[in-house]
Amino acid sequence: MWTRAFLGTTCKSDIVEKNLCEAFNSSIVKARFKSIIKMLEDIRTKMMTRIVEKKKLCNE
C-alpha cells in the first residue's frame, strides 16, 4: 500500500503495483536462493548496474 503515495492520482488499479513487484522479483530470482548477505549484495550490484546503464542512455 505504501507505493500508492508515490504513484499519480490517475492510477486506479492495484495491477500497477503488482507488475512492479513481479518485475523486481523476476529480476532477483537467482539471488533469492543465496544467503542473506550474498543475496543483498547481488541485488545491490544489479541495481547499481541498471542505474549506470540508464544514465548512459539518458546522456546519449
PDBQT receptor file of N, H, CA, C and O in Angstrom, charges set to zero:
ATOM      1  N   MET A   1       0.810  -1.194   0.000  1.00  0.00    +0.000 N 
ATOM      2  CA  MET A   1       0.000   0.000   0.000  1.00  0.00    +0.000 C 
ATOM      3  C   MET A   1       0.863   1.271   0.000  1.00  0.00    +0.000 C 
ATOM      4  O   MET A   1       0.423   2.299  -0.516  1.00  0.00    +0.000 OA
ATOM      5  N   TRP A   2       2.072   1.230   0.562  1.00  0.00    +0.000 N 
ATOM      6  H   TRP A   2       2.429   0.395   0.981  1.00  0.00    +0.000 HD
ATOM      7  CA  TRP A   2       2.884   2.436   0.658  1.00  0.00    +0.000 C 
ATOM      8  C   TRP A   2       3.277   2.991  -0.702  1.00  0.00    +0.000 C 
ATOM      9  O   TRP A   2       3.530   4.190  -0.822  1.00  0.00    +0.000 OA
ATOM     10  N   THR A   3       3.335   2.148  -1.735  1.00  0.00    +0.000 N 
ATOM     11  H   THR A   3       3.130   1.174  -1.638  1.00  0.00    +0.000 HD
ATOM     12  CA  THR A   3       3.752   2.647  -3.042  1.00  0.00    +0.000 C 
ATOM     13  C   THR A   3       2.712   3.565  -3.664  1.00  0.00    +0.000 C 
ATOM     14  O   THR A   3       3.041   4.352  -4.552  1.00  0.00    +0.000 OA
ATOM     15  N   ARG A   4       1.502   3.484  -3.229  1.00  0.00    +0.000 N 
ATOM     16  H   ARG A   4       1.234   2.846  -2.508  1.00  0.00    +0.000 HD
ATOM     17  CA  ARG A   4       0.470   4.378  -3.783  1.00  0.00    +0.000 C 
ATOM     18  C   ARG A   4       0.788   5.843  -3.509  1.00  0.00    +0.000 C 
ATOM     19  O   ARG A   4       0.356   6.716  -4.262  1.00  0.00    +0.000 OA
ATOM     20  N   ALA A   5       1.526   6.123  -2.460  1.00  0.00    +0.000 N 
ATOM     21  H   ALA A   5       1.877   5.413  -1.849  1.00  0.00    +0.000 HD
ATOM     22  CA  ALA A   5       1.889   7.506  -2.158  1.00  0.00    +0.000 C 
ATOM     23  C   ALA A   5       2.780   8.097  -3.248  1.00  0.00    +0.000 C 
ATOM     24  O   ALA A   5       2.804   9.314  -3.432  1.00  0.00    +0.000 OA
ATOM     25  N   PHE A   6       3.510   7.248  -3.972  1.00  0.00    +0.000 N 
ATOM     26  H   PHE A   6       3.490   6.260  -3.823  1.00  0.00    +0.000 HD
ATOM     27  CA  PHE A   6       4.443   7.720  -4.976  1.00  0.00    +0.000 C 
ATOM     28  C   PHE A   6       3.898   7.618  -6.394  1.00  0.00    +0.000 C 
ATOM     29  O   PHE A   6       4.563   8.036  -7.342  1.00  0.00    +0.000 OA
ATOM     30  N   LEU A   7       2.717   7.076  -6.549  1.00  0.00    +0.000 N 
ATOM     31  H   LEU A   7       2.177   6.736  -5.778  1.00  0.00    +0.000 HD
ATOM     32  CA  LEU A   7       2.107   6.954  -7.869  1.00  0.00    +0.000 C 
ATOM     33  C   LEU A   7       1.140   8.112  -8.105  1.00  0.00    +0.000 C 
ATOM     34  O   LEU A   7       0.629   8.710  -7.158  1.00  0.00    +0.000 OA
ATOM     35  N   GLY A   8       0.901   8.411  -9.348  1.00  0.00    +0.000 N 
ATOM     36  H   GLY A   8       1.316   7.924 -10.117  1.00  0.00    +0.000 HD
ATOM     37  CA  GLY A   8      -0.004   9.501  -9.693  1.00  0.00    +0.000 C 
ATOM     38  C   GLY A   8      -1.439   9.219  -9.272  1.00  0.00    +0.000 C 
ATOM     39  O   GLY A   8      -1.797   8.078  -8.979  1.00  0.00    +0.000 OA
ATOM     40  N   THR A   9      -2.243  10.250  -9.243  1.00  0.00    +0.000 N 
ATOM     41  H   THR A   9      -1.952  11.177  -9.481  1.00  0.00    +0.000 HD
ATOM     42  CA  THR A   9      -3.633  10.101  -8.823  1.00  0.00    +0.000 C 
ATOM     43  C   THR A   9      -4.482   9.433  -9.896  1.00  0.00    +0.000 C 
ATOM     44  O   THR A   9      -5.615   9.034  -9.628  1.00  0.00    +0.000 OA
ATOM     45  N   THR A  10      -3.946   9.306 -11.115  1.00  0.00    +0.000 N 
ATOM     46  H   THR A  10      -3.025   9.631 -11.333  1.00  0.00    +0.000 HD
ATOM     47  CA  THR A  10      -4.705   8.667 -12.185  1.00  0.00    +0.000 C 
ATOM     48  C   THR A  10      -4.667   7.144 -12.086  1.00  0.00    +0.000 C 
ATOM     49  O   THR A  10      -5.429   6.465 -12.773  1.00  0.00    +0.000 OA
ATOM     50  N   CYS A  11      -3.814   6.612 -11.261  1.00  0.00    +0.000 N 
ATOM     51  H   CYS A  11      -3.194   7.163 -10.703  1.00  0.00    +0.000 HD
ATOM     52  CA  CYS A  11      -3.720   5.162 -11.086  1.00  0.00    +0.000 C 
ATOM     53  C   CYS A  11      -4.876   4.695 -10.200  1.00  0.00    +0.000 C 
ATOM     54  O   CYS A  11      -4.971   5.078  -9.034  1.00  0.00    +0.000 OA
ATOM     55  N   LYS A  12      -5.732   3.883 -10.757  1.00  0.00    +0.000 N 
ATOM     56  H   LYS A  12      -5.655   3.572 -11.704  1.00  0.00    +0.000 HD
ATOM     57  CA  LYS A  12      -6.908   3.417 -10.027  1.00  0.00    +0.000 C 
ATOM     58  C   LYS A  12      -6.906   1.909  -9.813  1.00  0.00    +0.000 C 
ATOM     59  O   LYS A  12      -7.924   1.337  -9.423  1.00  0.00    +0.000 OA
ATOM     60  N   SER A  13      -5.781   1.268 -10.061  1.00  0.00    +0.000 N 
ATOM     61  H   SER A  13      -4.954   1.733 -10.378  1.00  0.00    +0.000 HD
ATOM     62  CA  SER A  13      -5.743  -0.186 -10.017  1.00  0.00    +0.000 C 
ATOM     63  C   SER A  13      -4.517  -0.684  -9.260  1.00  0.00    +0.000 C 
ATOM     64  O   SER A  13      -3.470  -0.037  -9.270  1.00  0.00    +0.000 OA
ATOM     65  N   ASP A  14      -4.649  -1.833  -8.606  1.00  0.00    +0.000 N 
ATOM     66  H   ASP A  14      -5.500  -2.358  -8.598  1.00  0.00    +0.000 HD
ATOM     67  CA  ASP A  14      -3.526  -2.453  -7.930  1.00  0.00    +0.000 C 
ATOM     68  C   ASP A  14      -2.627  -3.202  -8.904  1.00  0.00    +0.000 C 
ATOM     69  O   ASP A  14      -1.564  -3.687  -8.514  1.00  0.00    +0.000 OA
ATOM     70  N   ILE A  15      -3.033  -3.302 -10.151  1.00  0.00    +0.000 N 
ATOM     71  H   ILE A  15      -3.896  -2.909 -10.467  1.00  0.00    +0.000 HD
ATOM     72  CA  ILE A  15      -2.254  -4.040 -11.140  1.00  0.00    +0.000 C 
ATOM     73  C   ILE A  15      -0.881  -3.409 -11.324  1.00  0.00    +0.000 C 
ATOM     74  O   ILE A  15       0.105  -4.123 -11.508  1.00  0.00    +0.000 OA
ATOM     75  N   VAL A  16      -0.799  -2.083 -11.278  1.00  0.00    +0.000 N 
ATOM     76  H   VAL A  16      -1.600  -1.502 -11.128  1.00  0.00    +0.000 HD
ATOM     77  CA  VAL A  16       0.477  -1.395 -11.444  1.00  0.00    +0.000 C 
ATOM     78  C   VAL A  16       1.437  -1.829 -10.344  1.00  0.00    +0.000 C 
ATOM     79  O   VAL A  16       2.600  -2.126 -10.616  1.00  0.00    +0.000 OA
ATOM     80  N   GLU A  17       0.964  -1.868  -9.123  1.00  0.00    +0.000 N 
ATOM     81  H   GLU A  17       0.019  -1.627  -8.901  1.00  0.00    +0.000 HD
ATOM     82  CA  GLU A  17       1.807  -2.277  -8.001  1.00  0.00    +0.000 C 
ATOM     83  C   GLU A  17       2.236  -3.725  -8.169  1.00  0.00    +0.000 C 
ATOM     84  O   GLU A  17       3.394  -4.061  -7.922  1.00  0.00    +0.000 OA
ATOM     85  N   LYS A  18       1.330  -4.571  -8.580  1.00  0.00    +0.000 N 
ATOM     86  H   LYS A  18       0.389  -4.299  -8.781  1.00  0.00    +0.000 HD
ATOM     87  CA  LYS A  18       1.639  -5.985  -8.751  1.00  0.00    +0.000 C 
ATOM     88  C   LYS A  18       2.686  -6.170  -9.841  1.00  0.00    +0.000 C 
ATOM     89  O   LYS A  18       3.606  -6.972  -9.684  1.00  0.00    +0.000 OA
ATOM     90  N   ASN A  19       2.559  -5.439 -10.939  1.00  0.00    +0.000 N 
ATOM     91  H   ASN A  19       1.811  -4.787 -11.067  1.00  0.00    +0.000 HD
ATOM     92  CA  ASN A  19       3.534  -5.546 -12.024  1.00  0.00    +0.000 C 
ATOM     93  C   ASN A  19       4.915  -5.100 -11.568  1.00  0.00    +0.000 C 
ATOM     94  O   ASN A  19       5.914  -5.716 -11.939  1.00  0.00    +0.000 OA
ATOM     95  N   LEU A  20       4.988  -4.038 -10.767  1.00  0.00    +0.000 N 
ATOM     96  H   LEU A  20       4.176  -3.538 -10.465  1.00  0.00    +0.000 HD
ATOM     97  CA  LEU A  20       6.275  -3.580 -10.255  1.00  0.00    +0.000 C 
ATOM     98  C   LEU A  20       6.923  -4.647  -9.383  1.00  0.00    +0.000 C 
ATOM     99  O   LEU A  20       8.120  -4.909  -9.503  1.00  0.00    +0.000 OA
ATOM    100  N   CYS A  21       6.144  -5.253  -8.516  1.00  0.00    +0.000 N 
ATOM    101  H   CYS A  21       5.172  -5.040  -8.419  1.00  0.00    +0.000 HD
ATOM    102  CA  CYS A  21       6.657  -6.303  -7.631  1.00  0.00    +0.000 C 
ATOM    103  C   CYS A  21       7.102  -7.524  -8.427  1.00  0.00    +0.000 C 
ATOM    104  O   CYS A  21       8.163  -8.086  -8.157  1.00  0.00    +0.000 OA
ATOM    105  N   GLU A  22       6.310  -7.934  -9.393  1.00  0.00    +0.000 N 
ATOM    106  H   GLU A  22       5.447  -7.478  -9.612  1.00  0.00    +0.000 HD
ATOM    107  CA  GLU A  22       6.649  -9.104 -10.184  1.00  0.00    +0.000 C 
ATOM    108  C   GLU A  22       7.883  -8.856 -11.038  1.00  0.00    +0.000 C 
ATOM    109  O   GLU A  22       8.708  -9.754 -11.207  1.00  0.00    +0.000 OA
ATOM    110  N   ALA A  23       8.019  -7.661 -11.571  1.00  0.00    +0.000 N 
ATOM    111  H   ALA A  23       7.349  -6.932 -11.433  1.00  0.00    +0.000 HD
ATOM    112  CA  ALA A  23       9.202  -7.338 -12.367  1.00  0.00    +0.000 C 
ATOM    113  C   ALA A  23      10.453  -7.372 -11.498  1.00  0.00    +0.000 C 
ATOM    114  O   ALA A  23      11.486  -7.897 -11.913  1.00  0.00    +0.000 OA
ATOM    115  N   PHE A  24      10.363  -6.813 -10.293  1.00  0.00    +0.000 N 
ATOM    116  H   PHE A  24       9.524  -6.386  -9.955  1.00  0.00    +0.000 HD
ATOM    117  CA  PHE A  24      11.508  -6.833  -9.373  1.00  0.00    +0.000 C 
ATOM    118  C   PHE A  24      11.829  -8.266  -8.960  1.00  0.00    +0.000 C 
ATOM    119  O   PHE A  24      12.990  -8.672  -8.990  1.00  0.00    +0.000 OA
ATOM    120  N   ASN A  25      10.817  -9.029  -8.579  1.00  0.00    +0.000 N 
ATOM    121  H   ASN A  25       9.873  -8.698  -8.555  1.00  0.00    +0.000 HD
ATOM    122  CA  ASN A  25      11.037 -10.411  -8.148  1.00  0.00    +0.000 C 
ATOM    123  C   ASN A  25      11.639 -11.269  -9.258  1.00  0.00    +0.000 C 
ATOM    124  O   ASN A  25      12.489 -12.118  -8.992  1.00  0.00    +0.000 OA
ATOM    125  N   SER A  26      11.207 -11.054 -10.487  1.00  0.00    +0.000 N 
ATOM    126  H   SER A  26      10.516 -10.365 -10.703  1.00  0.00    +0.000 HD
ATOM    127  CA  SER A  26      11.758 -11.849 -11.587  1.00  0.00    +0.000 C 
ATOM    128  C   SER A  26      13.206 -11.486 -11.868  1.00  0.00    +0.000 C 
ATOM    129  O   SER A  26      13.958 -12.309 -12.391  1.00  0.00    +0.000 OA
ATOM    130  N   SER A  27      13.609 -10.267 -11.529  1.00  0.00    +0.000 N 
ATOM    131  H   SER A  27      12.999  -9.599 -11.104  1.00  0.00    +0.000 HD
ATOM    132  CA  SER A  27      14.994  -9.868 -11.771  1.00  0.00    +0.000 C 
ATOM    133  C   SER A  27      15.946 -10.373 -10.689  1.00  0.00    +0.000 C 
ATOM    134  O   SER A  27      17.161 -10.343 -10.883  1.00  0.00    +0.000 OA
ATOM    135  N   ILE A  28      15.423 -10.837  -9.555  1.00  0.00    +0.000 N 
ATOM    136  H   ILE A  28      14.436 -10.862  -9.397  1.00  0.00    +0.000 HD
ATOM    137  CA  ILE A  28      16.292 -11.312  -8.470  1.00  0.00    +0.000 C 
ATOM    138  C   ILE A  28      16.111 -12.795  -8.172  1.00  0.00    +0.000 C 
ATOM    139  O   ILE A  28      16.451 -13.248  -7.080  1.00  0.00    +0.000 OA
ATOM    140  N   VAL A  29      15.585 -13.551  -9.121  1.00  0.00    +0.000 N 
ATOM    141  H   VAL A  29      15.308 -13.183 -10.008  1.00  0.00    +0.000 HD
ATOM    142  CA  VAL A  29      15.290 -14.969  -8.881  1.00  0.00    +0.000 C 
ATOM    143  C   VAL A  29      16.525 -15.727  -8.426  1.00  0.00    +0.000 C 
ATOM    144  O   VAL A  29      16.466 -16.453  -7.434  1.00  0.00    +0.000 OA
ATOM    145  N   LYS A  30      17.641 -15.576  -9.126  1.00  0.00    +0.000 N 
ATOM    146  H   LYS A  30      17.689 -14.986  -9.932  1.00  0.00    +0.000 HD
ATOM    147  CA  LYS A  30      18.852 -16.313  -8.767  1.00  0.00    +0.000 C 
ATOM    148  C   LYS A  30      19.376 -15.896  -7.394  1.00  0.00    +0.000 C 
ATOM    149  O   LYS A  30      19.874 -16.738  -6.647  1.00  0.00    +0.000 OA
ATOM    150  N   ALA A  31      19.275 -14.628  -7.054  1.00  0.00    +0.000 N 
ATOM    151  H   ALA A  31      18.871 -13.944  -7.661  1.00  0.00    +0.000 HD
ATOM    152  CA  ALA A  31      19.798 -14.136  -5.777  1.00  0.00    +0.000 C 
ATOM    153  C   ALA A  31      18.954 -14.603  -4.595  1.00  0.00    +0.000 C 
ATOM    154  O   ALA A  31      19.465 -14.686  -3.478  1.00  0.00    +0.000 OA
ATOM    155  N   ARG A  32      17.698 -14.905  -4.808  1.00  0.00    +0.000 N 
ATOM    156  H   ARG A  32      17.283 -14.838  -5.716  1.00  0.00    +0.000 HD
ATOM    157  CA  ARG A  32      16.804 -15.275  -3.712  1.00  0.00    +0.000 C 
ATOM    158  C   ARG A  32      17.182 -16.575  -3.027  1.00  0.00    +0.000 C 
ATOM    159  O   ARG A  32      16.758 -16.820  -1.898  1.00  0.00    +0.000 OA
ATOM    160  N   PHE A  33      17.971 -17.413  -3.685  1.00  0.00    +0.000 N 
ATOM    161  H   PHE A  33      18.316 -17.213  -4.603  1.00  0.00    +0.000 HD
ATOM    162  CA  PHE A  33      18.333 -18.706  -3.116  1.00  0.00    +0.000 C 
ATOM    163  C   PHE A  33      19.693 -18.695  -2.422  1.00  0.00    +0.000 C 
ATOM    164  O   PHE A  33      20.189 -19.744  -2.011  1.00  0.00    +0.000 OA
ATOM    165  N   LYS A  34      20.290 -17.528  -2.291  1.00  0.00    +0.000 N 
ATOM    166  H   LYS A  34      19.887 -16.675  -2.625  1.00  0.00    +0.000 HD
ATOM    167  CA  LYS A  34      21.592 -17.397  -1.627  1.00  0.00    +0.000 C 
ATOM    168  C   LYS A  34      21.388 -16.968  -0.181  1.00  0.00    +0.000 C 
ATOM    169  O   LYS A  34      20.271 -16.667   0.240  1.00  0.00    +0.000 OA
ATOM    170  N   SER A  35      22.480 -16.945   0.572  1.00  0.00    +0.000 N 
ATOM    171  H   SER A  35      23.388 -17.190   0.231  1.00  0.00    +0.000 HD
ATOM    172  CA  SER A  35      22.397 -16.450   1.945  1.00  0.00    +0.000 C 
ATOM    173  C   SER A  35      22.051 -14.957   1.899  1.00  0.00    +0.000 C 
ATOM    174  O   SER A  35      22.213 -14.308   0.866  1.00  0.00    +0.000 OA
ATOM    175  N   ILE A  36      21.586 -14.433   2.999  1.00  0.00    +0.000 N 
ATOM    176  H   ILE A  36      21.454 -14.960   3.838  1.00  0.00    +0.000 HD
ATOM    177  CA  ILE A  36      21.045 -13.067   3.017  1.00  0.00    +0.000 C 
ATOM    178  C   ILE A  36      22.072 -12.015   2.593  1.00  0.00    +0.000 C 
ATOM    179  O   ILE A  36      21.738 -11.107   1.832  1.00  0.00    +0.000 OA
ATOM    180  N   ILE A  37      23.304 -12.121   3.068  1.00  0.00    +0.000 N 
ATOM    181  H   ILE A  37      23.575 -12.858   3.686  1.00  0.00    +0.000 HD
ATOM    182  CA  ILE A  37      24.329 -11.132   2.717  1.00  0.00    +0.000 C 
ATOM    183  C   ILE A  37      24.650 -11.201   1.230  1.00  0.00    +0.000 C 
ATOM    184  O   ILE A  37      24.720 -10.170   0.562  1.00  0.00    +0.000 OA
ATOM    185  N   LYS A  38      24.843 -12.402   0.712  1.00  0.00    +0.000 N 
ATOM    186  H   LYS A  38      24.786 -13.240   1.255  1.00  0.00    +0.000 HD
ATOM    187  CA  LYS A  38      25.136 -12.563  -0.717  1.00  0.00    +0.000 C 
ATOM    188  C   LYS A  38      23.947 -12.126  -1.567  1.00  0.00    +0.000 C 
ATOM    189  O   LYS A  38      24.128 -11.534  -2.631  1.00  0.00    +0.000 OA
ATOM    190  N   MET A  39      22.738 -12.413  -1.105  1.00  0.00    +0.000 N 
ATOM    191  H   MET A  39      22.591 -12.894  -0.241  1.00  0.00    +0.000 HD
ATOM    192  CA  MET A  39      21.541 -12.008  -1.832  1.00  0.00    +0.000 C 
ATOM    193  C   MET A  39      21.462 -10.487  -1.930  1.00  0.00    +0.000 C 
ATOM    194  O   MET A  39      21.230  -9.941  -3.009  1.00  0.00    +0.000 OA
ATOM    195  N   LEU A  40      21.654  -9.811  -0.808  1.00  0.00    +0.000 N 
ATOM    196  H   LEU A  40      21.842 -10.254   0.068  1.00  0.00    +0.000 HD
ATOM    197  CA  LEU A  40      21.583  -8.350  -0.813  1.00  0.00    +0.000 C 
ATOM    198  C   LEU A  40      22.692  -7.734  -1.656  1.00  0.00    +0.000 C 
ATOM    199  O   LEU A  40      22.473  -6.732  -2.337  1.00  0.00    +0.000 OA
ATOM    200  N   GLU A  41      23.871  -8.324  -1.614  1.00  0.00    +0.000 N 
ATOM    201  H   GLU A  41      24.049  -9.138  -1.061  1.00  0.00    +0.000 HD
ATOM    202  CA  GLU A  41      24.980  -7.827  -2.430  1.00  0.00    +0.000 C 
ATOM    203  C   GLU A  41      24.676  -8.009  -3.919  1.00  0.00    +0.000 C 
ATOM    204  O   GLU A  41      24.958  -7.114  -4.716  1.00  0.00    +0.000 OA
ATOM    205  N   ASP A  42      24.109  -9.146  -4.302  1.00  0.00    +0.000 N 
ATOM    206  H   ASP A  42      23.880  -9.873  -3.655  1.00  0.00    +0.000 HD
ATOM    207  CA  ASP A  42      23.733  -9.363  -5.704  1.00  0.00    +0.000 C 
ATOM    208  C   ASP A  42      22.670  -8.364  -6.160  1.00  0.00    +0.000 C 
ATOM    209  O   ASP A  42      22.752  -7.821  -7.261  1.00  0.00    +0.000 OA
ATOM    210  N   ILE A  43      21.682  -8.128  -5.312  1.00  0.00    +0.000 N 
ATOM    211  H   ILE A  43      21.615  -8.569  -4.417  1.00  0.00    +0.000 HD
ATOM    212  CA  ILE A  43      20.621  -7.168  -5.656  1.00  0.00    +0.000 C 
ATOM    213  C   ILE A  43      21.203  -5.771  -5.787  1.00  0.00    +0.000 C 
ATOM    214  O   ILE A  43      20.854  -5.039  -6.713  1.00  0.00    +0.000 OA
ATOM    215  N   ARG A  44      22.084  -5.393  -4.871  1.00  0.00    +0.000 N 
ATOM    216  H   ARG A  44      22.368  -5.988  -4.119  1.00  0.00    +0.000 HD
ATOM    217  CA  ARG A  44      22.711  -4.064  -4.921  1.00  0.00    +0.000 C 
ATOM    218  C   ARG A  44      23.522  -3.902  -6.201  1.00  0.00    +0.000 C 
ATOM    219  O   ARG A  44      23.437  -2.874  -6.874  1.00  0.00    +0.000 OA
ATOM    220  N   THR A  45      24.307  -4.922  -6.531  1.00  0.00    +0.000 N 
ATOM    221  H   THR A  45      24.376  -5.756  -5.984  1.00  0.00    +0.000 HD
ATOM    222  CA  THR A  45      25.129  -4.869  -7.739  1.00  0.00    +0.000 C 
ATOM    223  C   THR A  45      24.260  -4.749  -8.984  1.00  0.00    +0.000 C 
ATOM    224  O   THR A  45      24.550  -3.951  -9.875  1.00  0.00    +0.000 OA
ATOM    225  N   LYS A  46      23.206  -5.534  -9.043  1.00  0.00    +0.000 N 
ATOM    226  H   LYS A  46      22.970  -6.183  -8.320  1.00  0.00    +0.000 HD
ATOM    227  CA  LYS A  46      22.311  -5.495 -10.209  1.00  0.00    +0.000 C 
ATOM    228  C   LYS A  46      21.634  -4.129 -10.334  1.00  0.00    +0.000 C 
ATOM    229  O   LYS A  46      21.521  -3.595 -11.438  1.00  0.00    +0.000 OA
ATOM    230  N   MET A  47      21.189  -3.568  -9.227  1.00  0.00    +0.000 N 
ATOM    231  H   MET A  47      21.280  -4.002  -8.330  1.00  0.00    +0.000 HD
ATOM    232  CA  MET A  47      20.512  -2.271  -9.268  1.00  0.00    +0.000 C 
ATOM    233  C   MET A  47      21.477  -1.154  -9.650  1.00  0.00    +0.000 C 
ATOM    234  O   MET A  47      21.113  -0.261 -10.415  1.00  0.00    +0.000 OA
ATOM    235  N   MET A  48      22.701  -1.192  -9.128  1.00  0.00    +0.000 N 
ATOM    236  H   MET A  48      22.997  -1.918  -8.506  1.00  0.00    +0.000 HD
ATOM    237  CA  MET A  48      23.687  -0.164  -9.475  1.00  0.00    +0.000 C 
ATOM    238  C   MET A  48      24.056  -0.253 -10.958  1.00  0.00    +0.000 C 
ATOM    239  O   MET A  48      24.212   0.772 -11.621  1.00  0.00    +0.000 OA
ATOM    240  N   THR A  49      24.193  -1.460 -11.474  1.00  0.00    +0.000 N 
ATOM    241  H   THR A  49      24.066  -2.293 -10.935  1.00  0.00    +0.000 HD
ATOM    242  CA  THR A  49      24.478  -1.640 -12.900  1.00  0.00    +0.000 C 
ATOM    243  C   THR A  49      23.350  -1.081 -13.747  1.00  0.00    +0.000 C 
ATOM    244  O   THR A  49      23.591  -0.429 -14.764  1.00  0.00    +0.000 OA
ATOM    245  N   ARG A  50      22.128  -1.335 -13.330  1.00  0.00    +0.000 N 
ATOM    246  H   ARG A  50      21.932  -1.864 -12.504  1.00  0.00    +0.000 HD
ATOM    247  CA  ARG A  50      20.973  -0.824 -14.068  1.00  0.00    +0.000 C 
ATOM    248  C   ARG A  50      20.925   0.708 -14.051  1.00  0.00    +0.000 C 
ATOM    249  O   ARG A  50      20.605   1.330 -15.064  1.00  0.00    +0.000 OA
ATOM    250  N   ILE A  51      21.240   1.308 -12.918  1.00  0.00    +0.000 N 
ATOM    251  H   ILE A  51      21.500   0.803 -12.096  1.00  0.00    +0.000 HD
ATOM    252  CA  ILE A  51      21.248   2.770 -12.808  1.00  0.00    +0.000 C 
ATOM    253  C   ILE A  51      22.290   3.365 -13.744  1.00  0.00    +0.000 C 
ATOM    254  O   ILE A  51      22.019   4.345 -14.438  1.00  0.00    +0.000 OA
ATOM    255  N   VAL A  52      23.492   2.770 -13.765  1.00  0.00    +0.000 N 
ATOM    256  H   VAL A  52      23.712   1.974 -13.202  1.00  0.00    +0.000 HD
ATOM    257  CA  VAL A  52      24.560   3.265 -14.640  1.00  0.00    +0.000 C 
ATOM    258  C   VAL A  52      24.145   3.154 -16.105  1.00  0.00    +0.000 C 
ATOM    259  O   VAL A  52      24.373   4.082 -16.881  1.00  0.00    +0.000 OA
ATOM    260  N   GLU A  53      23.543   2.037 -16.490  1.00  0.00    +0.000 N 
ATOM    261  H   GLU A  53      23.358   1.283 -15.860  1.00  0.00    +0.000 HD
ATOM    262  CA  GLU A  53      23.090   1.854 -17.866  1.00  0.00    +0.000 C 
ATOM    263  C   GLU A  53      22.036   2.888 -18.248  1.00  0.00    +0.000 C 
ATOM    264  O   GLU A  53      22.072   3.432 -19.352  1.00  0.00    +0.000 OA
ATOM    265  N   LYS A  54      21.102   3.160 -17.346  1.00  0.00    +0.000 N 
ATOM    266  H   LYS A  54      21.073   2.718 -16.449  1.00  0.00    +0.000 HD
ATOM    267  CA  LYS A  54      20.059   4.155 -17.622  1.00  0.00    +0.000 C 
ATOM    268  C   LYS A  54      20.658   5.552 -17.764  1.00  0.00    +0.000 C 
ATOM    269  O   LYS A  54      20.221   6.326 -18.615  1.00  0.00    +0.000 OA
ATOM    270  N   LYS A  55      21.654   5.883 -16.940  1.00  0.00    +0.000 N 
ATOM    271  H   LYS A  55      22.009   5.254 -16.248  1.00  0.00    +0.000 HD
ATOM    272  CA  LYS A  55      22.315   7.196 -17.054  1.00  0.00    +0.000 C 
ATOM    273  C   LYS A  55      23.019   7.334 -18.388  1.00  0.00    +0.000 C 
ATOM    274  O   LYS A  55      22.982   8.397 -19.008  1.00  0.00    +0.000 OA
ATOM    275  N   LYS A  56      23.666   6.253 -18.837  1.00  0.00    +0.000 N 
ATOM    276  H   LYS A  56      23.696   5.390 -18.333  1.00  0.00    +0.000 HD
ATOM    277  CA  LYS A  56      24.352   6.290 -20.134  1.00  0.00    +0.000 C 
ATOM    278  C   LYS A  56      23.363   6.540 -21.251  1.00  0.00    +0.000 C 
ATOM    279  O   LYS A  56      23.647   7.310 -22.169  1.00  0.00    +0.000 OA
ATOM    280  N   LEU A  57      22.187   5.893 -21.189  1.00  0.00    +0.000 N 
ATOM    281  H   LEU A  57      21.956   5.267 -20.443  1.00  0.00    +0.000 HD
ATOM    282  CA  LEU A  57      21.177   6.088 -22.218  1.00  0.00    +0.000 C 
ATOM    283  C   LEU A  57      20.645   7.511 -22.224  1.00  0.00    +0.000 C 
ATOM    284  O   LEU A  57      20.377   8.075 -23.285  1.00  0.00    +0.000 OA
ATOM    285  N   CYS A  58      20.493   8.087 -21.049  1.00  0.00    +0.000 N 
ATOM    286  H   CYS A  58      20.711   7.629 -20.187  1.00  0.00    +0.000 HD
ATOM    287  CA  CYS A  58      19.964   9.457 -20.965  1.00  0.00    +0.000 C 
ATOM    288  C   CYS A  58      20.974  10.487 -21.459  1.00  0.00    +0.000 C 
ATOM    289  O   CYS A  58      20.591  11.529 -21.990  1.00  0.00    +0.000 OA
ATOM    290  N   ASN A  59      22.255  10.200 -21.287  1.00  0.00    +0.000 N 
ATOM    291  H   ASN A  59      22.566   9.353 -20.855  1.00  0.00    +0.000 HD
ATOM    292  CA  ASN A  59      23.301  11.149 -21.690  1.00  0.00    +0.000 C 
ATOM    293  C   ASN A  59      23.599  11.091 -23.176  1.00  0.00    +0.000 C 
ATOM    294  O   ASN A  59      24.247  11.993 -23.707  1.00  0.00    +0.000 OA
ATOM    295  N   GLU A  60      23.149  10.070 -23.848  1.00  0.00    +0.000 N 
ATOM    296  H   GLU A  60      22.623   9.337 -23.416  1.00  0.00    +0.000 HD
ATOM    297  CA  GLU A  60      23.421   9.960 -25.293  1.00  0.00    +0.000 C 
ATOM    298  C   GLU A  60      22.511  10.811 -26.107  1.00  0.00    +0.000 C 
ATOM    299  O   GLU A  60      22.615  10.827 -27.334  1.00  0.00    +0.000 OA
TER     300      GLU A  60
